[in-house]
Every structure is written in structure tokens, then in C-alpha cells.
Amino acid sequence: MRLDKFLKVSRLIKRRTVANEACDAGRVMVNGKPAKASVNVKVGDIIEIGFGTKTVKVRVLDLQDTTKKEEAKDLFEYVS
């Protein structure tokens, strides 16, 4: 699954265009490397997103094309 789509489906970023822009700006890293929006995400990957001064680090647990709001948090887990 594409990185920008995963960020939207998991609701880490609300819109796919915003996810795309974050990737283009270099604020998203997958497994420690800067990632473009087209990078394929796999289960077990570590995604790091920079939101201003705050950084969110998550591990991918599951991939789904669509999900309900309540089930979106089951697609990833926060990593310290």
C-alpha cells in the first residue's frame, strides 16, 4: 500500500493531499529513511512523522484499503 494512502486510512493524517505534501517536504520517514508518498508500506515498518516540534513514531500492524474510524487505531501502534 502507498504511504500516503496508509497515512489517510489510518487517520494519522486526515487528508491524502496533506499526507502527500508532508512526504514531499521530507517530514515523513520510513525505517529511518526519508520517504516519498509512493513508497510501499509493509507490516512491521516504522513510520516517523514530524508535526512541527513534535515527532510521532508508529509501527504498522495491518494494511486495509478502507476502515471505520473506530478500527483505524488498530492499523498501527505508537513506538516511543
Backbone atoms as SQL, in Angstrom:
CREATE TABLE atoms (id INTEGER PRIMARY KEY, chain TEXT, resi INTEGER, resn TEXT, atom TEXT, x REAL, y REAL, z REAL);
INSERT INTO atoms VALUES
  (1, 'A', 1, 'MET', 'N', 0.846, -1.177, 0.000),
  (2, 'A', 1, 'MET', 'CA', 0.000, 0.000, 0.000),
  (3, 'A', 1, 'MET', 'C', 0.893, 1.241, 0.000),
  (4, 'A', 2, 'ARG', 'N', 0.479, 2.254, -0.739),
  (5, 'A', 2, 'ARG', 'CA', 1.225, 3.513, -0.790),
  (6, 'A', 2, 'ARG', 'C', 1.235, 4.195, 0.578),
  (7, 'A', 3, 'LEU', 'N', 2.324, 4.874, 0.875),
  (8, 'A', 3, 'LEU', 'CA', 2.482, 5.553, 2.157),
  (9, 'A', 3, 'LEU', 'C', 1.402, 6.605, 2.378),
  (10, 'A', 4, 'ASP', 'N', 1.122, 7.433, 1.369),
  (11, 'A', 4, 'ASP', 'CA', 0.126, 8.490, 1.551),
  (12, 'A', 4, 'ASP', 'C', -1.260, 7.918, 1.822),
  (13, 'A', 5, 'LYS', 'N', -1.591, 6.807, 1.172),
  (14, 'A', 5, 'LYS', 'CA', -2.890, 6.180, 1.411),
  (15, 'A', 5, 'LYS', 'C', -2.964, 5.579, 2.810),
  (16, 'A', 6, 'PHE', 'N', -1.867, 4.947, 3.261),
  (17, 'A', 6, 'PHE', 'CA', -1.858, 4.384, 4.615),
  (18, 'A', 6, 'PHE', 'C', -2.042, 5.476, 5.668),
  (19, 'A', 7, 'LEU', 'N', -1.371, 6.603, 5.491),
  (20, 'A', 7, 'LEU', 'CA', -1.495, 7.695, 6.458),
  (21, 'A', 7, 'LEU', 'C', -2.928, 8.207, 6.532),
  (22, 'A', 8, 'LYS', 'N', -3.619, 8.231, 5.395),
  (23, 'A', 8, 'LYS', 'CA', -5.008, 8.675, 5.385),
  (24, 'A', 8, 'LYS', 'C', -5.934, 7.634, 5.997),
  (25, 'A', 9, 'VAL', 'N', -5.798, 6.359, 5.583),
  (26, 'A', 9, 'VAL', 'CA', -6.687, 5.301, 6.066),
  (27, 'A', 9, 'VAL', 'C', -6.518, 5.106, 7.575),
  (28, 'A', 10, 'SER', 'N', -5.282, 5.202, 8.061),
  (29, 'A', 10, 'SER', 'CA', -5.032, 5.020, 9.497),
  (30, 'A', 10, 'SER', 'C', -5.387, 6.273, 10.294),
  (31, 'A', 11, 'ARG', 'N', -5.709, 7.351, 9.591),
  (32, 'A', 11, 'ARG', 'CA', -6.088, 8.627, 10.183),
  (33, 'A', 11, 'ARG', 'C', -4.954, 9.274, 10.991),
  (34, 'A', 12, 'LEU', 'N', -3.707, 8.960, 10.652),
  (35, 'A', 12, 'LEU', 'CA', -2.576, 9.687, 11.222),
  (36, 'A', 12, 'LEU', 'C', -2.534, 11.086, 10.623),
  (37, 'A', 13, 'ILE', 'N', -2.900, 11.193, 9.332),
  (38, 'A', 13, 'ILE', 'CA', -3.067, 12.481, 8.651),
  (39, 'A', 13, 'ILE', 'C', -4.445, 12.435, 7.997),
  (40, 'A', 14, 'LYS', 'N', -5.225, 13.502, 8.147),
  (41, 'A', 14, 'LYS', 'CA', -6.642, 13.453, 7.760),
  (42, 'A', 14, 'LYS', 'C', -6.895, 13.349, 6.265),
  (43, 'A', 15, 'ARG', 'N', -6.070, 14.046, 5.448),
  (44, 'A', 15, 'ARG', 'CA', -6.315, 14.032, 4.006),
  (45, 'A', 15, 'ARG', 'C', -5.103, 13.522, 3.251),
  (46, 'A', 16, 'ARG', 'N', -5.354, 12.864, 2.149),
  (47, 'A', 16, 'ARG', 'CA', -4.273, 12.275, 1.354),
  (48, 'A', 16, 'ARG', 'C', -3.385, 13.353, 0.732),
  (49, 'A', 17, 'THR', 'N', -3.980, 14.479, 0.353),
  (50, 'A', 17, 'THR', 'CA', -3.172, 15.551, -0.225),
  (51, 'A', 17, 'THR', 'C', -2.212, 16.125, 0.818),
  (52, 'A', 18, 'VAL', 'N', -2.662, 16.225, 2.056),
  (53, 'A', 18, 'VAL', 'CA', -1.797, 16.711, 3.134),
  (54, 'A', 18, 'VAL', 'C', -0.680, 15.705, 3.395),
  (55, 'A', 19, 'ALA', 'N', -1.006, 14.417, 3.338),
  (56, 'A', 19, 'ALA', 'CA', -0.001, 13.364, 3.502),
  (57, 'A', 19, 'ALA', 'C', 1.036, 13.452, 2.382),
  (58, 'A', 20, 'ASN', 'N', 0.561, 13.695, 1.173),
  (59, 'A', 20, 'ASN', 'CA', 1.447, 13.861, 0.018),
  (60, 'A', 20, 'ASN', 'C', 2.399, 15.032, 0.224),
  (61, 'A', 21, 'GLU', 'N', 1.874, 16.158, 0.685),
  (62, 'A', 21, 'GLU', 'CA', 2.688, 17.350, 0.904),
  (63, 'A', 21, 'GLU', 'C', 3.713, 17.122, 2.012),
  (64, 'A', 22, 'ALA', 'N', 3.324, 16.402, 3.069),
  (65, 'A', 22, 'ALA', 'CA', 4.252, 16.104, 4.166),
  (66, 'A', 22, 'ALA', 'C', 5.408, 15.240, 3.666),
  (67, 'A', 23, 'CYS', 'N', 5.108, 14.284, 2.812),
  (68, 'A', 23, 'CYS', 'CA', 6.153, 13.422, 2.237),
  (69, 'A', 23, 'CYS', 'C', 7.082, 14.234, 1.344),
  (70, 'A', 24, 'ASP', 'N', 6.515, 15.104, 0.512),
  (71, 'A', 24, 'ASP', 'CA', 7.317, 15.942, -0.390),
  (72, 'A', 24, 'ASP', 'C', 8.230, 16.890, 0.388),
  (73, 'A', 25, 'ALA', 'N', 7.771, 17.330, 1.564),
  (74, 'A', 25, 'ALA', 'CA', 8.555, 18.260, 2.380),
  (75, 'A', 25, 'ALA', 'C', 9.629, 17.535, 3.190),
  (76, 'A', 26, 'GLY', 'N', 9.642, 16.204, 3.160),
  (77, 'A', 26, 'GLY', 'CA', 10.652, 15.443, 3.874),
  (78, 'A', 26, 'GLY', 'C', 10.353, 15.247, 5.346),
  (79, 'A', 27, 'ARG', 'N', 9.095, 15.406, 5.752),
  (80, 'A', 27, 'ARG', 'CA', 8.729, 15.262, 7.158),
  (81, 'A', 27, 'ARG', 'C', 8.315, 13.845, 7.523),
  (82, 'A', 28, 'VAL', 'N', 8.282, 12.927, 6.548),
  (83, 'A', 28, 'VAL', 'CA', 7.890, 11.545, 6.812),
  (84, 'A', 28, 'VAL', 'C', 9.062, 10.624, 6.504),
  (85, 'A', 29, 'MET', 'N', 9.370, 9.725, 7.458),
  (86, 'A', 29, 'MET', 'CA', 10.451, 8.771, 7.262),
  (87, 'A', 29, 'MET', 'C', 9.922, 7.357, 7.485),
  (88, 'A', 30, 'VAL', 'N', 10.384, 6.422, 6.661),
  (89, 'A', 30, 'VAL', 'CA', 10.018, 5.014, 6.816),
  (90, 'A', 30, 'VAL', 'C', 11.304, 4.240, 7.075),
  (91, 'A', 31, 'ASN', 'N', 11.338, 3.554, 8.203),
  (92, 'A', 31, 'ASN', 'CA', 12.523, 2.788, 8.614),
  (93, 'A', 31, 'ASN', 'C', 13.791, 3.640, 8.606),
  (94, 'A', 32, 'GLY', 'N', 13.667, 4.886, 9.065),
  (95, 'A', 32, 'GLY', 'CA', 14.824, 5.758, 9.207),
  (96, 'A', 32, 'GLY', 'C', 15.273, 6.475, 7.945),
  (97, 'A', 33, 'LYS', 'N', 14.555, 6.310, 6.834),
  (98, 'A', 33, 'LYS', 'CA', 14.931, 6.964, 5.578),
  (99, 'A', 33, 'LYS', 'C', 13.802, 7.884, 5.123),
  (100, 'A', 34, 'PRO', 'N', 14.152, 9.073, 4.597),
  (101, 'A', 34, 'PRO', 'CA', 13.101, 9.954, 4.057),
  (102, 'A', 34, 'PRO', 'C', 12.310, 9.227, 2.968),
  (103, 'A', 35, 'ALA', 'N', 10.987, 9.360, 3.008),
  (104, 'A', 35, 'ALA', 'CA', 10.139, 8.587, 2.097),
  (105, 'A', 35, 'ALA', 'C', 9.268, 9.491, 1.252),
  (106, 'A', 36, 'LYS', 'N', 9.085, 9.084, 0.009),
  (107, 'A', 36, 'LYS', 'CA', 8.130, 9.751, -0.875),
  (108, 'A', 36, 'LYS', 'C', 6.759, 9.137, -0.651),
  (109, 'A', 37, 'ALA', 'N', 5.727, 9.783, -1.160),
  (110, 'A', 37, 'ALA', 'CA', 4.351, 9.318, -0.976),
  (111, 'A', 37, 'ALA', 'C', 4.099, 7.979, -1.652),
  (112, 'A', 38, 'SER', 'N', 4.901, 7.636, -2.665),
  (113, 'A', 38, 'SER', 'CA', 4.667, 6.414, -3.428),
  (114, 'A', 38, 'SER', 'C', 5.351, 5.183, -2.845),
  (115, 'A', 39, 'VAL', 'N', 6.070, 5.330, -1.737),
  (116, 'A', 39, 'VAL', 'CA', 6.760, 4.193, -1.121),
  (117, 'A', 39, 'VAL', 'C', 5.748, 3.160, -0.664),
  (118, 'A', 40, 'ASN', 'N', 6.050, 1.881, -0.918),
  (119, 'A', 40, 'ASN', 'CA', 5.164, 0.812, -0.451),
  (120, 'A', 40, 'ASN', 'C', 5.421, 0.521, 1.019),
  (121, 'A', 41, 'VAL', 'N', 4.349, 0.540, 1.809),
  (122, 'A', 41, 'VAL', 'CA', 4.434, 0.271, 3.241),
  (123, 'A', 41, 'VAL', 'C', 4.076, -1.192, 3.475),
  (124, 'A', 42, 'LYS', 'N', 4.851, -1.855, 4.358),
  (125, 'A', 42, 'LYS', 'CA', 4.597, -3.252, 4.702),
  (126, 'A', 42, 'LYS', 'C', 4.333, -3.355, 6.193),
  (127, 'A', 43, 'VAL', 'N', 3.725, -4.448, 6.627),
  (128, 'A', 43, 'VAL', 'CA', 3.506, -4.690, 8.050),
  (129, 'A', 43, 'VAL', 'C', 4.870, -4.790, 8.722),
  (130, 'A', 44, 'GLY', 'N', 5.026, -4.093, 9.844),
  (131, 'A', 44, 'GLY', 'CA', 6.285, -4.098, 10.579),
  (132, 'A', 44, 'GLY', 'C', 7.148, -2.878, 10.329),
  (133, 'A', 45, 'ASP', 'N', 6.825, -2.071, 9.309),
  (134, 'A', 45, 'ASP', 'CA', 7.592, -0.861, 9.029),
  (135, 'A', 45, 'ASP', 'C', 7.397, 0.168, 10.144),
  (136, 'A', 46, 'ILE', 'N', 8.432, 0.967, 10.381),
  (137, 'A', 46, 'ILE', 'CA', 8.364, 2.054, 11.358),
  (138, 'A', 46, 'ILE', 'C', 8.231, 3.362, 10.580),
  (139, 'A', 47, 'ILE', 'N', 7.173, 4.119, 10.867),
  (140, 'A', 47, 'ILE', 'CA', 6.921, 5.391, 10.193),
  (141, 'A', 47, 'ILE', 'C', 7.095, 6.510, 11.213),
  (142, 'A', 48, 'GLU', 'N', 7.880, 7.525, 10.839),
  (143, 'A', 48, 'GLU', 'CA', 8.117, 8.683, 11.692),
  (144, 'A', 48, 'GLU', 'C', 7.582, 9.918, 10.979),
  (145, 'A', 49, 'ILE', 'N', 6.711, 10.682, 11.655),
  (146, 'A', 49, 'ILE', 'CA', 6.115, 11.876, 11.056),
  (147, 'A', 49, 'ILE', 'C', 6.437, 13.076, 11.928),
  (148, 'A', 50, 'GLY', 'N', 6.974, 14.128, 11.307),
  (149, 'A', 50, 'GLY', 'CA', 7.279, 15.351, 12.037),
  (150, 'A', 50, 'GLY', 'C', 6.137, 16.342, 11.929),
  (151, 'A', 51, 'PHE', 'N', 5.557, 16.691, 13.084),
  (152, 'A', 51, 'PHE', 'CA', 4.498, 17.712, 13.156),
  (153, 'A', 51, 'PHE', 'C', 5.074, 18.906, 13.907),
  (154, 'A', 52, 'GLY', 'N', 5.696, 19.834, 13.204),
  (155, 'A', 52, 'GLY', 'CA', 6.312, 20.987, 13.870),
  (156, 'A', 52, 'GLY', 'C', 7.450, 20.527, 14.763),
  (157, 'A', 53, 'THR', 'N', 7.325, 20.762, 16.084),
  (158, 'A', 53, 'THR', 'CA', 8.373, 20.348, 17.018),
  (159, 'A', 53, 'THR', 'C', 8.136, 18.940, 17.546),
  (160, 'A', 54, 'LYS', 'N', 6.966, 18.386, 17.289),
  (161, 'A', 54, 'LYS', 'CA', 6.603, 17.065, 17.799),
  (162, 'A', 54, 'LYS', 'C', 6.825, 16.004, 16.724),
  (163, 'A', 55, 'THR', 'N', 7.308, 14.833, 17.134),
  (164, 'A', 55, 'THR', 'CA', 7.508, 13.730, 16.208),
  (165, 'A', 55, 'THR', 'C', 6.679, 12.537, 16.676),
  (166, 'A', 56, 'VAL', 'N', 5.960, 11.920, 15.743),
  (167, 'A', 56, 'VAL', 'CA', 5.152, 10.735, 16.041),
  (168, 'A', 56, 'VAL', 'C', 5.810, 9.548, 15.360),
  (169, 'A', 57, 'LYS', 'N', 6.016, 8.467, 16.130),
  (170, 'A', 57, 'LYS', 'CA', 6.661, 7.270, 15.604),
  (171, 'A', 57, 'LYS', 'C', 5.710, 6.095, 15.814),
  (172, 'A', 58, 'VAL', 'N', 5.351, 5.408, 14.713),
  (173, 'A', 58, 'VAL', 'CA', 4.406, 4.293, 14.791),
  (174, 'A', 58, 'VAL', 'C', 4.935, 3.076, 14.043),
  (175, 'A', 59, 'ARG', 'N', 4.460, 1.902, 14.446),
  (176, 'A', 59, 'ARG', 'CA', 4.767, 0.646, 13.750),
  (177, 'A', 59, 'ARG', 'C', 3.493, 0.174, 13.062),
  (178, 'A', 60, 'VAL', 'N', 3.610, -0.214, 11.793),
  (179, 'A', 60, 'VAL', 'CA', 2.469, -0.681, 11.009),
  (180, 'A', 60, 'VAL', 'C', 2.104, -2.100, 11.463),
  (181, 'A', 61, 'LEU', 'N', 0.837, -2.304, 11.852),
  (182, 'A', 61, 'LEU', 'CA', 0.368, -3.618, 12.296),
  (183, 'A', 61, 'LEU', 'C', -0.485, -4.321, 11.262),
  (184, 'A', 62, 'ASP', 'N', -1.197, -3.546, 10.439),
  (185, 'A', 62, 'ASP', 'CA', -2.129, -4.133, 9.473),
  (186, 'A', 62, 'ASP', 'C', -2.322, -3.145, 8.326),
  (187, 'A', 63, 'LEU', 'N', -2.682, -3.670, 7.166),
  (188, 'A', 63, 'LEU', 'CA', -2.963, -2.841, 5.993),
  (189, 'A', 63, 'LEU', 'C', -4.372, -3.135, 5.508),
  (190, 'A', 64, 'GLN', 'N', -5.176, -2.086, 5.330),
  (191, 'A', 64, 'GLN', 'CA', -6.527, -2.223, 4.789),
  (192, 'A', 64, 'GLN', 'C', -6.795, -1.054, 3.852),
  (193, 'A', 65, 'ASP', 'N', -7.602, -1.325, 2.796),
  (194, 'A', 65, 'ASP', 'CA', -7.924, -0.267, 1.842),
  (195, 'A', 65, 'ASP', 'C', -8.858, 0.773, 2.438),
  (196, 'A', 66, 'THR', 'N', -9.807, 0.323, 3.244),
  (197, 'A', 66, 'THR', 'CA', -10.724, 1.234, 3.921),
  (198, 'A', 66, 'THR', 'C', -10.917, 0.738, 5.345),
  (199, 'A', 67, 'THR', 'N', -11.306, 1.637, 6.215),
  (200, 'A', 67, 'THR', 'CA', -11.541, 1.251, 7.596),
  (201, 'A', 67, 'THR', 'C', -12.500, 2.241, 8.250),
  (202, 'A', 68, 'LYS', 'N', -13.155, 1.790, 9.308),
  (203, 'A', 68, 'LYS', 'CA', -14.026, 2.674, 10.075),
  (204, 'A', 68, 'LYS', 'C', -13.181, 3.450, 11.073),
  (205, 'A', 69, 'LYS', 'N', -13.722, 4.547, 11.547),
  (206, 'A', 69, 'LYS', 'CA', -12.986, 5.419, 12.461),
  (207, 'A', 69, 'LYS', 'C', -12.508, 4.666, 13.706),
  (208, 'A', 70, 'GLU', 'N', -13.365, 3.816, 14.252),
  (209, 'A', 70, 'GLU', 'CA', -13.035, 3.090, 15.477),
  (210, 'A', 70, 'GLU', 'C', -11.940, 2.046, 15.244),
  (211, 'A', 71, 'GLU', 'N', -11.866, 1.514, 14.017),
  (212, 'A', 71, 'GLU', 'CA', -10.899, 0.455, 13.722),
  (213, 'A', 71, 'GLU', 'C', -9.574, 1.003, 13.199),
  (214, 'A', 72, 'ALA', 'N', -9.507, 2.284, 12.913),
  (215, 'A', 72, 'ALA', 'CA', -8.301, 2.874, 12.329),
  (216, 'A', 72, 'ALA', 'C', -7.108, 2.748, 13.272),
  (217, 'A', 73, 'LYS', 'N', -7.341, 2.863, 14.575),
  (218, 'A', 73, 'LYS', 'CA', -6.225, 2.798, 15.525),
  (219, 'A', 73, 'LYS', 'C', -5.632, 1.398, 15.637),
  (220, 'A', 74, 'ASP', 'N', -6.317, 0.378, 15.110),
  (221, 'A', 74, 'ASP', 'CA', -5.789, -0.994, 15.122),
  (222, 'A', 74, 'ASP', 'C', -4.786, -1.242, 14.001),
  (223, 'A', 75, 'LEU', 'N', -4.617, -0.293, 13.090),
  (224, 'A', 75, 'LEU', 'CA', -3.685, -0.455, 11.975),
  (225, 'A', 75, 'LEU', 'C', -2.238, -0.154, 12.371),
  (226, 'A', 76, 'PHE', 'N', -2.045, 0.517, 13.529),
  (227, 'A', 76, 'PHE', 'CA', -0.689, 0.881, 13.944),
  (228, 'A', 76, 'PHE', 'C', -0.603, 0.914, 15.459),
  (229, 'A', 77, 'GLU', 'N', 0.643, 0.932, 15.974),
  (230, 'A', 77, 'GLU', 'CA', 0.872, 1.140, 17.399),
  (231, 'A', 77, 'GLU', 'C', 1.956, 2.180, 17.569),
  (232, 'A', 78, 'TYR', 'N', 1.825, 2.987, 18.608),
  (233, 'A', 78, 'TYR', 'CA', 2.820, 4.023, 18.872),
  (234, 'A', 78, 'TYR', 'C', 4.091, 3.399, 19.427),
  (235, 'A', 79, 'VAL', 'N', 5.233, 3.901, 18.971),
  (236, 'A', 79, 'VAL', 'CA', 6.536, 3.451, 19.435),
  (237, 'A', 79, 'VAL', 'C', 7.191, 4.634, 20.116),
  (238, 'A', 80, 'SER', 'N', 7.800, 4.420, 21.268),
  (239, 'A', 80, 'SER', 'CA', 8.405, 5.540, 21.997),
  (240, 'A', 80, 'SER', 'C', 9.716, 5.989, 21.382);
